[in-house]
């Protein structure tokens, strides 16, 4: 669709969210609302996307400026004014194709529906087409007034005469169940002409984009409606409750696609996966699992597209959860990740983590490695087959292959000002409750006695013990009691 542009309206404040963040910056499954809409437009194949920013633009711009063009609405004078700001921007200068208008607070819109809007306008050679939905309770939405509304025969025409906002609707118009979704496709020249003639004679004193339909109809132009098959994709987010509702809808869509692709979910309603998560077949996700960001589970995986296409998953099996959260983390084949929180970590094939492990950025478990119960690992490589089984902290470290770290051991990597590295060779045994004071290197095939404080380098094949000699005082406790 090289002759189609999309304008994403993202300048609103969202006062009902009661937040310091602008509405479109709130996240659904780890992704800002506006980015869902921008990505849907791009996937639909439009030639350019322009996001209109306004309220707290400094928070919204970083979210979209690398993904699309931007335009600023310096004063919030209404939706028609926002579109005018976009059309006046350098990105839209001289553009004369079709213009799709999208709402940045409606994250469930699909690329397929965007394409359908464009196709409907082309097929009817219309100046404008609006996406509509029928609701049992239409309160709060603009009503679609068809040509001939109120005629004695009650016939419904295909043309749209006008769109009436809730606050401006008569009792008869308020009874209409066909509602405006906030998504349109206009001919660019017709849109520019209509916008120049829209006034502010309405309950809110704003320039309504909805008035463009009546202006174009008055010009004798063709203005039609395309009714959505799934009203949920038109759901707008204006409150925390609506944000939760939209999240549930998208959660179900993503989980259905994953299960169709061969992923087992013990309780799908308790699994949350972001849109960029890639999961292989025969992976089992237990309750209270959250996978957000660029997460991969299984070596041979395929990106799950936002269209939720099926048959996108292949091979290999892992067990994840319960109570696991993975952010921007890669998990190889045959791994077990139990009650673990991981940020920007890597687990190679056969690695295990948890229960109650914390893998911080830079944690890398090589093939068959283990981070066990109450273990925290940060910016460290745990070598092939090495184990940090329980109650330990490993930071800024490289462990070789076949290393065993006893319970309660830590690397003392911070001297109060700078971080320092610890290096441990292959097949070394670190006794329980050992402090490795960095910078320090411990060789291969070393045994470190339990309770040691290691401050000097240890050569290969050595025994290192750094503790006071044990002293025993016979009968001491009896004397003490006396």
C-alpha positions in Angstrom: 0.0 0.0 0.0 2.5 2.5 -1.2 -0.1 5.3 -1.6 -1.5 4.9 2.0 -0.3 6.8 5.1 -1.4 6.4 8.7 -1.9 9.1 11.3 -1.8 7.8 14.9 -3.5 10.2 17.4 -1.3 10.1 20.5 -1.6 13.6 22.0 -4.3 13.0 24.7 -3.8 13.2 28.4 -6.0 10.4 29.6 -7.2 12.1 32.8 -9.4 9.1 33.9 -6.2 7.0 34.2 -5.2 9.3 37.0 -1.5 9.0 36.1 1.6 11.1 35.6 2.2 9.2 32.4 0.3 10.1 29.2 -2.4 7.6 28.3 -0.6 6.1 25.3 2.6 5.5 27.3 0.8 3.0 29.6 1.8 -0.5 28.8 -0.1 -3.6 27.7 1.9 -6.8 28.2 5.1 -4.8 28.5 4.5 -2.7 25.4 3.3 0.9 25.3 -0.2 1.3 23.9 0.9 3.6 21.1 3.5 1.1 19.9 0.8 -1.6 19.4 -1.0 0.8 17.0 2.1 2.0 15.2 3.2 -1.6 14.7 -0.2 -2.7 13.4 -0.1 0.2 10.8 3.4 -0.8 9.7 2.4 -4.5 9.4 -0.6 -3.5 7.4 1.9 -2.2 4.8 1.2 1.6 4.8 4.0 3.6 3.3 4.4 6.0 6.2 3.2 6.4 9.8 3.0 9.7 11.6 2.3 9.8 15.3 0.8 13.1 16.7 2.1 13.9 20.1 1.0 16.6 22.5 0.4 16.0 26.2 3.8 15.1 27.9 5.3 14.8 24.5 8.7 14.3 26.1 7.5 10.9 27.4 5.8 9.8 24.2 8.4 10.9 21.6 11.1 8.4 22.8 8.6 5.6 22.4 7.8 6.3 18.7 10.5 8.4 17.2 12.6 5.5 16.0 9.5 3.6 14.7 7.7 6.3 12.7 7.5 10.0 11.8 6.1 12.5 14.4 4.2 15.7 14.5 3.3 17.8 17.5 0.0 19.3 18.4 1.0 22.3 20.6 -2.5 23.0 21.8 -5.1 20.2 22.3 -8.0 21.7 20.3 -9.6 18.4 19.3 -9.1 15.4 17.0 -9.6 17.4 13.8 -6.9 19.8 14.8 -4.6 16.9 15.7 -5.0 15.5 12.1 -4.4 19.0 10.7 -1.1 19.1 12.6 -0.1 15.8 11.1 -1.1 16.8 7.5 0.9 20.1 7.9 4.1 18.2 9.0 7.0 17.7 6.7 6.3 13.9 6.6 2.9 14.5 5.0 3.9 17.4 2.8 2.4 16.9 -0.7 0.9 13.5 0.2 -2.3 12.8 -1.9 -3.1 9.2 -1.3 -5.3 7.5 1.2 -5.0 8.5 4.9 -5.9 6.1 7.7 -6.6 7.7 11.0 -5.9 5.5 14.1 -6.3 6.1 17.8 -3.1 5.6 19.8 -5.2 4.4 22.8 -6.8 1.5 20.9 -4.1 -1.2 21.0 -6.2 -4.1 19.8 -6.6 -2.9 16.2 -5.3 -5.4 13.7 -3.3 -5.0 10.5 -6.1 -6.9 8.7 -8.8 -4.4 9.7 -6.5 -1.5 8.6 -6.2 -3.1 5.2 -9.9 -3.7 5.1 -10.6 0.0 5.7 -8.3 1.0 2.7 -9.9 -1.7 0.5 -13.4 -0.6 1.4 -12.6 3.0 0.5 -11.0 1.9 -2.8 -13.9 -0.3 -3.7 -16.6 2.4 -3.2 -14.3 5.2 -4.5 -15.4 7.0 -1.3 -14.1 10.2 0.2 -14.2 8.5 3.7 -15.0 5.3 5.4 -15.4 4.9 9.2 -15.0 1.7 11.1 -18.1 1.1 13.2 -19.2 -1.4 15.9 -22.6 -2.4 17.4 -22.8 -2.3 21.1 -25.5 -3.3 23.6 -24.5 -0.4 25.8 -23.2 2.4 23.5 -23.0 5.1 26.2 -20.0 7.3 25.7 -19.4 6.5 22.1 -20.2 8.7 19.0 -23.3 7.4 17.2 -23.3 6.6 13.4 -26.3 8.4 11.9 -27.1 6.8 8.5 -28.6 8.6 5.6 -32.4 8.7 6.0 -32.3 8.2 9.8 -35.7 8.9 11.2 -37.5 8.3 8.0 -41.0 6.7 8.4 -40.1 3.4 6.7 -37.1 3.0 9.1 -34.9 1.9 6.2 -31.2 2.1 6.9 -29.0 3.5 4.1 -25.4 2.5 3.5 -24.2 6.1 3.5 -23.1 7.8 6.7 -24.8 11.2 7.1 -22.9 12.3 10.2 -21.4 11.1 13.5 -22.8 12.5 16.7 -20.9 12.6 19.9 -22.6 11.4 23.1 -22.7 14.9 24.7 -24.3 16.3 21.5 -26.8 13.5 20.7 -30.6 13.9 20.9 -32.5 11.2 22.8 -33.3 9.5 19.4 -29.7 9.6 18.3 -28.5 8.3 21.7 -30.6 5.3 21.1 -28.5 4.2 18.0 -26.4 1.2 18.8 -24.0 1.5 15.9 -21.0 3.4 17.2 -17.9 5.2 16.0 -14.6 3.2 16.6 -12.3 6.2 16.0 -10.7 4.6 12.9 -11.1 6.1 9.5 -9.8 6.0 6.0 -10.0 9.3 4.0 -9.0 10.5 0.6 -6.2 13.0 1.5 -7.5 15.9 -0.7 -11.1 15.5 0.6 -9.8 15.3 4.2 -7.8 18.5 3.9 -10.8 20.3 2.4 -13.2 19.1 5.1 -10.8 20.0 8.0 -10.6 23.6 6.8 -14.4 23.9 7.3 -14.9 22.2 10.7 -16.0 24.5 13.5 -16.3 24.2 17.3 -20.0 24.5 17.8 -20.4 21.5 20.1 -20.6 20.7 23.8 -16.8 20.6 24.2 -15.9 23.5 22.0 -13.4 21.4 20.1 -12.7 20.6 16.4 -14.2 17.2 16.0 -12.8 14.9 13.3 -16.2 13.2 13.3 -17.7 16.4 11.7 -15.6 15.7 8.6 -18.2 13.0 7.6 -21.0 15.5 7.5 -19.0 18.1 5.7 -18.0 15.6 3.0 -21.6 14.3 2.7 -22.7 17.9 2.3 -20.3 18.1 -0.6 -22.0 15.2 -2.3 -19.1 12.9 -1.6 -19.5 9.2 -0.8 -19.1 8.5 2.9 -19.6 4.9 4.1 -19.2 2.7 7.1 -17.4 -0.6 7.5 -18.8 -2.6 10.4 -16.2 -4.5 12.5 -16.7 -8.2 13.0 -15.0 -8.0 16.4 -15.9 -5.0 18.5 -13.1 -5.9 21.0 -10.5 -4.6 18.5 -12.0 -1.2 18.8 -11.7 -1.1 22.6 -10.2 2.2 23.7 -8.2 2.6 26.9 -9.5 5.5 29.0 -9.3 4.0 32.5 -7.3 1.4 34.4 -10.3 -0.9 34.2 -10.3 -0.7 30.4 -6.5 -1.2 30.3 -7.0 -4.4 32.2 -9.8 -5.5 29.9 -7.7 -4.8 26.8 -4.8 -6.8 28.3 -7.1 -9.8 28.9 -8.2 -9.7 25.3 -4.7 -9.6 24.0 -3.5 -12.1 26.5 -6.1 -14.6 25.3 -5.2 -14.0 21.6 -1.5 -14.5 22.2 -2.0 -17.6 24.4 -4.4 -19.2 21.9 -1.8 -18.7 19.1 1.0 -20.2 21.3 -1.1 -23.2 22.2 -2.1 -23.8 18.6 1.6 -23.8 17.9 2.4 -26.6 20.3 2.9 -24.8 23.7 1.3 -26.3 26.8 -0.3 -23.9 29.3 -1.5 -25.5 32.5 -3.7 -22.4 33.2 -3.7 -20.0 30.2 -5.5 -17.3 32.1 -2.5 -17.1 34.4 0.2 -16.8 31.7 1.2 -13.4 30.3 3.3 -13.3 27.1 4.4 -10.2 25.3 4.0 -9.8 21.5 7.7 -10.4 20.7 8.0 -13.6 22.7 9.2 -16.7 20.8 8.4 -20.1 22.2 9.2 -23.6 20.7 6.9 -26.6 20.6 6.6 -28.9 23.7 7.4 -26.1 26.1 5.2 -26.2 29.3 4.3 -23.0 31.0 2.9 -23.3 34.5 0.7 -20.7 36.3 1.9 -17.2 37.0 4.5 -17.0 34.2 5.3 -13.7 32.7 7.4 -13.5 29.5 8.0 -9.9 28.3 10.4 -8.3 25.8 12.6 -10.2 23.4 12.2 -13.6 25.1 13.1 -16.8 23.4 12.3 -20.2 24.8 13.9 -23.1 22.8 16.7 -22.9 20.3 14.8 -23.2 17.1 12.0 -20.6 17.4 10.1 -18.3 15.1 8.8 -14.8 15.8 5.2 -14.7 16.9 3.7 -11.9 14.7 1.1 -9.5 16.1 -1.4 -10.9 13.7 -1.3 -14.1 15.9 -0.8 -16.4 12.9 -0.7 -20.1 13.7 1.9 -22.7 13.0 4.8 -20.4 13.9 6.5 -22.7 16.4 8.9 -25.6 16.1 10.8 -28.2 18.2 12.3 -28.7 21.6 10.9 -28.6 25.2 11.4 -26.6 28.4 9.5 -26.3 31.6 8.9 -22.7 32.8 7.3 -21.8 36.1 5.4 -21.6 38.2 6.0 -18.0 39.4 8.6 -17.2 36.8 9.3 -13.8 35.1 11.6 -13.6 32.1 12.5 -10.2 30.6 14.6 -10.1 27.4 16.0 -13.5 28.2 17.1 -16.5 26.0 16.4 -20.0 27.2 17.9 -23.0 25.3 16.4 -26.5 24.8 15.5 -28.8 27.7 15.8 -26.2 30.4 13.9 -26.0 33.7 13.2 -22.5 35.0 11.3 -22.6 38.2 10.1 -19.6 40.2 12.9 -17.5 38.7 13.2 -13.8 37.8 15.6 -13.1 34.9 16.5 -9.9 33.1 18.7 -9.9 30.0 20.0 -13.4 30.8 21.0 -16.4 28.8 20.4 -20.1 29.7 22.0 -22.6 27.3 20.6 -26.1 26.6 19.9 -28.1 29.7 20.5 -25.3 32.2 18.3 -25.0 35.3 17.4 -22.1 37.4 15.5 -21.9 40.7 13.4 -22.2 42.6 13.7 -18.6 43.7 16.7 -17.7 41.6 17.5 -14.2 40.4 19.4 -13.8 37.1 20.4 -10.2 36.6 21.6 -8.6 33.4 24.6 -10.4 32.0 24.0 -13.7 33.7 24.9 -16.5 31.4 24.4 -20.2 32.3 26.2 -22.4 29.9 25.1 -25.9 28.9 23.9 -27.9 31.8 24.8 -25.2 34.4 22.7 -24.6 37.5 21.6 -21.6 39.5 19.7 -23.0 42.4 17.6 -22.0 45.4 18.0 -18.4 46.5 21.0 -17.8 44.1 21.6 -14.4 42.6 23.9 -14.1 39.5 24.9 -10.9 37.8 27.2 -10.2 34.8 28.7 -13.7 35.1 29.3 -16.8 33.1 28.6 -20.1 34.8 30.6 -22.7 32.8 29.3 -25.9 31.3 28.0 -28.2 33.9 29.0 -25.9 36.8 26.7 -25.5 39.8 25.8 -22.7 42.2 23.2 -24.7 44.0 21.9 -22.5 46.9 22.2 -19.3 49.0 25.0 -17.7 47.0 25.8 -14.5 45.1 28.0 -14.5 42.0 28.8 -11.2 40.4 31.3 -10.1 37.7 32.7 -13.6 37.6 33.7 -16.3 35.1 33.3 -19.9 36.4 35.0 -22.6 34.3 33.5 -26.0 33.5 32.5 -28.5 36.2 32.8 -26.0 39.1 30.8 -26.5 42.3 30.1 -23.5 44.6 29.1 -24.5 48.1 26.1 -23.0 49.9 26.5 -19.5 51.3 29.4 -18.5 49.1 29.8 -15.1 47.5 32.1 -13.1 45.3 32.9 -9.8 47.0 33.0 -7.8 43.8 32.5 -4.3 45.1 35.1 -2.4 47.1 32.8 0.6 47.8 33.8 2.4 44.7 34.6 0.0 41.8 33.6 -3.5 40.7 36.2 -6.2 40.3 36.3 -9.6 38.6 36.6 -13.1 39.9 37.9 -16.0 37.7 37.6 -19.7 38.7 39.1 -22.4 36.6 37.7 -25.8 35.6 36.7 -28.6 38.0 37.2 -26.5 41.1 35.3 -27.1 44.3 34.4 -24.0 46.4 33.6 -25.0 49.9 30.5 -23.6 51.7 30.5 -20.1 53.1 33.5 -19.0 51.1 34.2 -15.3 50.4 36.1 -14.6 47.2 37.4 -11.1 47.5 37.9 -9.7 44.0 40.0 -9.1 42.1 41.1 -12.7 42.5 41.8 -15.8 40.3 41.3 -19.3 41.5 42.9 -22.0 39.3 41.6 -25.3 37.9 41.2 -28.5 40.0 41.4 -26.4 43.2 39.7 -27.2 46.5 38.8 -24.2 48.7 38.1 -25.1 52.3 34.7 -24.2 53.7 34.5 -20.9 55.6 37.5 -19.4 53.7 38.1 -15.8 52.8 40.2 -15.9 49.6 42.1 -12.7 49.0 45.0 -14.0 47.0 45.2 -15.9 43.7 45.2 -19.7 44.0 47.3 -21.8 41.6 46.0 -24.9 39.8 45.7 -28.1 41.7 46.0 -26.4 45.1 44.1 -26.6 48.4 43.3 -23.2 49.8 42.2 -22.7 53.4 41.9 -19.3 54.9 40.4 -19.5 58.4 41.5 -19.5 62.0 42.7 -22.8 63.6 39.9 -24.5 65.5 40.5 -24.6 69.3 38.6 -26.9 71.7 38.3 -26.2 75.5 37.3 -29.4 77.3 34.5 -29.1 79.8 34.1 -25.4 79.1 30.3 -25.4 79.0 30.0 -27.1 82.4 32.2 -24.5 84.0 30.3 -21.7 82.3 27.0 -22.9 83.6 28.4 -22.9 87.2 
